Amino acid sequence: MRRGWRKWIWLGPLAILGVFAFIVIGGEIVQQLWNWLMPALFGWRQISFWQALGLLLLCRILFGRHGFRTSHRSSMRRRMAERWEQMTPEEREKARQRFRGFCGPFEPPAAKPTT
């Protein structure tokens, strides 16, 4: 038990240091790329490190997944697979015909076997 406790003493500060390093390195990379490309390509002015961090945060908010591992597509695919399993063969064929009309050939989602 005591051995596991020692691991957490080192893991916490290392995690904080890693997050700090990731933020500093990410901000520096964004700043350097912006200052190298944007003034030469579009005539925009250079940005500071703090502006680069703000830009990185804005991109994370707009385009990032915010740390969640499941995506909307995977949950939608799972719901479609559950619906597909509950359909009768006639309903499945009707759905295939409907999907062929605007999506091309349709393959049903692969259902995971329940054990």
PyMOL commands that set and color helices and strands:
alter all, ss='L'
color gray80, all
select helices_A, chain A and resi 2-42+49-63+72-86+89-103
alter helices_A, ss='H'
color red, helices_A
deselect
rebuild
show_as cartoon
